[in-house]
Amino acid sequence: MKMSALRGRMSPVAKMDPEWAITEIDAFLHVTAQVVPDTGPGVVYFGTVMRGPQTDATARAHVVEQILDRTLPGWRNGGPRTTRTTRGFATRLSAPRPRSRG
């Protein structure tokens, strides 16, 4: 088949599997959840820490960003479809990243 014949049949953006996307978002939320660290007897820790390692959070954040970019255009910059929930996601997604030194 010629390429021109294929163009009409090929979608420029592949469909996203909603179950996969939900699983990825849930995994990100699990890794980035704030928990009280498990300390030994007689040790007191005031505050919380992220449940998972920094590297897992960063990797999962990248995947979730791609999902949100495709499903909620403008979620990063307060576009018309941004809601209170997506603003919270933006904050949470930026938190696990190492800060650049400028």
C-alpha positions as CSV (number, residue, x, y, z in Angstrom):
1,M,0.0,0.0,0.0
2,K,1.1,3.5,-0.7
3,M,1.6,5.9,2.2
4,S,-1.2,8.2,0.9
5,A,-3.6,5.3,1.2
6,L,-2.5,4.6,4.8
7,R,-2.9,8.2,5.9
8,G,-6.7,8.0,6.0
9,R,-6.5,4.9,8.2
10,M,-3.9,6.0,10.7
11,S,-4.8,8.1,13.6
12,P,-2.2,10.8,14.5
13,V,-2.8,10.1,18.2
14,A,-3.3,6.5,19.5
15,K,-6.2,5.9,21.8
16,M,-5.3,5.7,25.5
17,D,-6.4,2.8,27.6
18,P,-8.4,4.4,30.4
19,E,-7.7,1.4,32.8
20,W,-4.0,1.7,32.3
21,A,-4.1,5.5,32.8
22,I,-6.0,5.1,36.1
23,T,-3.6,2.5,37.3
24,E,-0.6,4.7,36.5
25,I,-2.2,7.7,38.3
26,D,-3.1,5.5,41.3
27,A,0.5,4.2,41.4
28,F,1.8,7.8,41.4
29,L,-0.5,8.9,44.1
30,H,0.6,5.8,46.2
31,V,4.3,6.5,45.8
32,T,3.9,10.3,46.6
33,A,1.6,9.9,49.5
34,Q,2.8,11.5,52.7
35,V,3.2,9.1,55.6
36,V,4.6,9.0,59.1
37,P,7.9,7.1,58.9
38,D,8.1,3.8,60.8
39,T,10.5,4.5,63.7
40,G,11.7,2.2,66.4
41,P,10.4,2.2,70.0
42,G,11.2,5.4,71.9
43,V,11.8,7.4,68.7
44,V,9.4,10.2,67.9
45,Y,9.3,11.8,64.4
46,F,7.4,15.0,63.9
47,G,6.2,15.3,60.3
48,T,5.7,13.1,57.3
49,V,7.8,11.7,54.4
50,M,7.0,10.6,50.9
51,R,6.0,6.9,50.9
52,G,8.2,5.9,47.9
53,P,11.7,6.7,46.8
54,Q,12.4,9.9,44.9
55,T,13.4,8.0,41.7
56,D,10.0,6.2,41.6
57,A,8.1,9.4,42.1
58,T,10.1,11.2,39.4
59,A,9.5,8.3,36.9
60,R,5.8,8.1,37.7
61,A,5.4,11.8,37.5
62,H,6.7,11.8,33.9
63,V,4.1,9.2,32.9
64,V,1.2,11.0,34.7
65,E,2.2,14.3,33.1
66,Q,2.0,12.7,29.7
67,I,-1.5,11.3,30.6
68,L,-2.7,14.7,31.7
69,D,-1.2,16.4,28.7
70,R,-3.3,14.2,26.4
71,T,-6.5,14.2,28.5
72,L,-6.6,17.7,30.0
73,P,-4.9,20.1,27.7
74,G,-3.9,23.3,29.6
75,W,-3.8,21.6,33.0
76,R,-0.3,23.0,33.7
77,N,-0.9,26.6,33.1
78,G,-4.4,27.1,34.4
79,G,-6.1,26.7,31.0
80,P,-9.9,26.7,30.6
81,R,-10.3,23.1,31.7
82,T,-8.2,23.4,34.8
83,T,-10.0,22.6,38.0
84,R,-9.1,22.6,41.7
85,T,-8.2,19.0,41.4
86,T,-5.9,19.4,38.4
87,R,-4.2,22.4,40.1
88,G,-3.5,20.0,43.0
89,F,-2.1,17.5,40.6
90,A,0.2,20.1,39.2
91,T,1.5,20.9,42.6
92,R,2.0,17.3,43.5
93,L,3.7,16.5,40.2
94,S,6.3,19.2,40.7
95,A,7.1,18.3,44.3
96,P,9.1,15.1,43.7
97,R,11.4,16.6,41.2
98,P,14.9,17.7,42.2
99,R,15.2,21.5,42.0
100,S,17.6,22.9,39.5
101,R,20.4,25.1,40.7
102,G,20.5,28.3,38.8
